[in-house]
Amino acid sequence: MPARRPRARREGPRRDGFARPYALLAASDRSGRGPETKGTMSDDGLALRLDGVTKRFGKHTAVEALDLEVPRGVICGLLGPNGSGKTTTIRMIMGILHPDEGSVSLFGSDPDVTRRTRVGYLPEERGVYKKMKCLDLLTFLAEIRGVTRPEGRARAGVWLERLGLGEWADKRVEDLSKGMQQKVQFIATVIHEPDLLILDEPFSGLDPINQDVLEEIVRDFHARGTTILFSTHLMDQAERLCERVCLISKARKVLDADLRELKAAERKGVVAVEFEGPDAWLRGPEIDRVEEHNGALHLVLSDGADHQAILRRGVQSGARILRFDLVEPRLHEIFVRHAGDAALGDVGGPEGVGDGWA
């Protein structure tokens, strides 16, 4: 009886909306630098573009009509409460899910296998091959992303030493603590030196010290020109790292802007003052109330009040004005201002502290 020919695996979407498995192997130039297309970008200067992307699960809409442009070389934060649609958006970018409407463009074209090998993706759900030795696992993952075996092994050794895992290189991953396994998975995300890093809640479960370690690595990649998109519900981290932010609430985009420009546009309503002399000028129709913060007085203005009128009154009173600044709002305040308290969820809550990277 003749042997049956294996049935070809068809690429493309399944009925459940998940993408079918794709081959991870990519063409390599055998120099250890990765796929041949690495380093080239589209003429529009964007590493990533989403046009009207929508994803539904039954009657639930997880992402609705999302437009997003991420210029090359920037750090962009995808921000919002848990359940707002951040992870679903990232899965559509990576081809794990297919949008019901709209399109995703990666490096100026469809996010095919070759283009996705230029991405380093750290999913929210952590997972590694626990039976493999750390160095062997990282070498293998580097190879399937187009890095030669000798180069991949060398890079893995450097990263293991940098993150304090050098003595664990020949240990099975299952012998490591959960925090150590997170380190290994992060190394696997960056070992092929991607053009675009996508990190889904990368700080989850890390103690403050190891959050700082990860932030330093993110800044290092940014300094080398890598585009970085990371999701978080912690606004403080986004403010420290991001150049652009996209705020999502209840599946819809609330804001999408350059962070500095956004803060400048939203800088209204509170003035910080320090002065010597009479204080009668602080009483006027423009000022709703006065609060003290770190040795300075914060004047909370009435709606539509002109802060310049207050400054003129202060100068005319004979007071010596040492400081008179519009207070820059925190990202948390901006989100509440546009999305409302009801949409806040767990945004801006205490930073998670778990077992860290120990």
N, C-alpha and C positions, 0 to 999 in steps of 0.2 A: 504494500500500500504506500503510495507516495507521501512524503512528508508534507504536512500542511504549511503553507507559507504564512508567516506571521502577519497579522492584520496591522496595517499602517495606523499610527496614532495621528489623529486629526487635531491640528491646532485650532484655537478659536473658542468662543464662549460656549458654556454649557447652559442648560435651561435654568440652573440655579443661580446664574449670574457670575459664577466664579470662572476664572480663566483656567484652561487646561494647562498641564505642565509644559514648560518650555525647556529646551536644551540650555544648559548653563555654559557649555563650552563656547568660547569666542576665539576668533582668529587672532593669533599672536604674531608679533614680528620676531619672536624668539629672542628678543633682547631683554625680556623681563619688564618691558614698559607697558604691556597690556595690549588691548585691541588696536588695530591699525588706525581706526577712526578717532582714537583718543586725542583730545586737545583741540579738535575742530568744533566750531560753534556755528549756529545759523547767523545769517546776516542781520537779523533783527536784534541781536545782542541778548536774547533770552535763553536761559537754560531750561526753563519750564513755562508752559502756558496751558491754562485750562479755559475753555470757552463754553459757558452755559452748561456745566456738568451737573447732572442730576442722577441720583441713585435711590431706588426704592426697594424695600423689602416687604412684599405684600402691600398692605395699606399704609405702612410707615415710610415716610420720606426721610432718609438719613442725610442726604445732601441735596440742596435745591438750587439750581441755576447758578452755580458757582463760577465766577470769572476770577482768574488769578494769573498774574504775570510775575515771574521771578527773574530779574536780570542776573546775568552771569557775575560771579564774584562777590555776591552779597550774602549776608546772613539774614534770612527771613524767618520770622516766627509765625507759625500757624497756631493761633491762640483761641481758647474757649473752654467752657466747662467740660467735664467728662460727659460723653454722650452727645456732644454738639455736632459731630460729623468729621472730626479731624482724622481719625484713623481710617474711616471709610474713604476719605479723600486721598490719603496716602496710598491706600491699597489700589485705588483706580490709577494713580500715577504709575505704580509698579506693575500694572497689568494683572494683579491678583483678582481684582474685580473689574468688570466692564461697565461703563456708565450706561444708563438707560437712555440718556439724552446728552448731547454735547460731545466735546472732543478733548483729548489730551495730546499735547505736543511736547516732545522731549528733545532738546537740542535742535529744534526747528523742524521736526518730522514726527511720524508715528513712533510710539515707544516700543520698537521691536527689540528682539533679543540682543542685537549688537549694541544698541543705544543703552539698554538697561545694564549691560556689563560695565558701562562708564559711571554707574551709580553705586554708591555704598549705602545699603539700606539696613538700618537697625530697627526691627519691628518692636512693637510694644510687648508682644509675647516673647519672652526670652526662651531660647532653645539651642542646644548644641548636641553633637554626637558624643555621648558620654563615655562610650567604650574606647574611643580613640585617645591616643596620647596628645597632649596639647600642641607640641611642635608639629606632629604629623597632621593633625587636623588643620592647623593654620596653613601648612604647606599645601595640603590638598585643596583647600578653599581658594588659595591664591592661584593655583594652577587652573582651576575651572573658570577663573576670571581672566585668563590669558597671560599670567605671569609664569615665567619658566620656573622649573622646580628649584634649581640652585638659588635663583633670586628670591623666590618665595620663602625658602627656608632661611635665607639670610635676613630678610625683612622680619619674619616671625621671631627670630632670635632677638633682634633689636627691640621690637615692641614688647616682648615678654620681659626683657630686662628693664625697659622704661617703666612698665607698670608693676614692677616688683614681683614678677612671676618667673624669673630666670631659673630658679631652683626647681620649679614645677614643670619644666619643659618636657621631661620624659615621664611625667605622671599622667595617668588617665584622667580625663576631664571629670569623671564621676568622683574622683578622690578630692576634688577641690570644693571649697565652700561655695554657696550660692553667689556670694559677692565676687569671688574669684572667677566663677564661670561667666559672670557679666563682663568682666574684663576681657576674657577670651573672646566672647562674642563681639565686643566692641573692636578688638584687634581684627577679627575676621571682616568687619564692616569696612575698615580703612586700609587693609593690607595691600590692595591693588591700586592704591592712590587714585581714587575716583575723581572725576570732574565735578560730580554732584553728590553731596552727602544728604541723606534723608534719615532723620533720627526721630522716631516716634516715642515721645515721653522718655528721653534718654536719662533724665535725672531721677526717675522713679526708683525709690528704694535706696538711694545713695545717702550716706551721711554727709554733713557739710564739707568735710575735708576732701572726700572723693568727688563731690560736686565741683569743688574748685579745680581738682585735677582734670576732670572732663572739660570744664570750661576753658582751661589753658590749652588743651589739645584742640578744641574747636577753634580757638583764636589762632593757633599755629596753622591750621589748614586754611583758614580765611586769609592769613597773611601770604600764603602761597597761591592765592587766587581761586581756591575751591569755592564753589557755590554751596551754601548750606541751608537746608530747610529743616526746621525741627518743630515738632508740636509740643506744647506744654499748656498746663492750666495754671502755672505759677508765673505771675506777672513780673515779679522781681527779677527772675532769671532772664526773662525776655528783655527787660529794660537794660540789663547789663550787657547783653550779647547782640541784640538785633539792630539792624539798620532799617529793615522794613518789617511791618507787621500786618497780618491779616486776621481780624477778629471775627470769629464765627459764633453764632448763638442760634440754637434751635434749627440747625441745618442750613441757615442762611448767613451770608456774609453781612457783617455789620459795618466794618471799616477795612480799608486796604490802603496803606499809605507809607511813605517814608516816615520813620519814627520821629526824627527831629522836626520835620515839617508839620507833622501831626501835633506834636506838643506845642509848637509855636502857635499854631492855629487855635489850639484849645486853651491857650494861656490867658485866662480871663477870670475875673471874679474874686481873686484874693491878691492883696498887696502886702509884702513884707517890708516893715519900716523899722529903722533904728534912728534915734535923734537925741539931741540935748536941748533942753529949754522947755518952754510952755507946751502943754498938751491939749489946750482947748480946741485946736484945729482938727483934732480927731473926732469931734462931735459935729456931725452934719448929716444931711439927708442922704448923701451918697453911701454912708457906712451903715451896714446892717448890724454888725457886732464886731468886737475886738477880742482876739484870742492871743495868748502868749505861747510861742514855740521856740525853744532853744535860745532864749535871750532876746528874741525879736518879737515885735508885735505883728500879728497878721490881721489886716483889715479885710473883713468879709464884706464885699460890696453889695449894695442893693441892685436888683435887676436893672440893666441899662445905665448904670452909674458911670460917670467919666472919672477915671482915676487921676487924670491930669488936673482936674479941678481941685482935688484933694491936695495934690502936690503944690499947686499955686497958693492955696490957703495956708499950707504949712510954712512956705517961704515967707509969705506976707506976715505971718505971726511972729517972725523973728527966731523961730526954732532953727537949730543947726541940724540939717538933714544929713545923716551919715549913710543911710541906705533907704532906697525906695525902689523896690523891684516887684514886678508881676511874678507871682509864684508859678513855677512850671508844674502842671498837674502830673500826678502819677498815672501810669497806664491803667491801673485798676480803676481810678476815678473816671478816666475817659471812657472805659468800657461801660461803667455804670451809667454814665451820662447819656450814652447812645443806645444801650440795650436795656437799661432799667434794672432795678434790683431783682426783679422776678427772673431775669435771665442769667443772673450772676452764678448761681449754682455754687461750685467749689472753687471758682476762679479766685486766685489771689490768697488762698488759704495758706496755712503753715506749710513750709516745705517738708516733703516726706523724709522721714528718717528711718531707714531700715538697717539691715546688717551691713550696708555699705559695700565697698569693694575689699572686704577683708576676709 
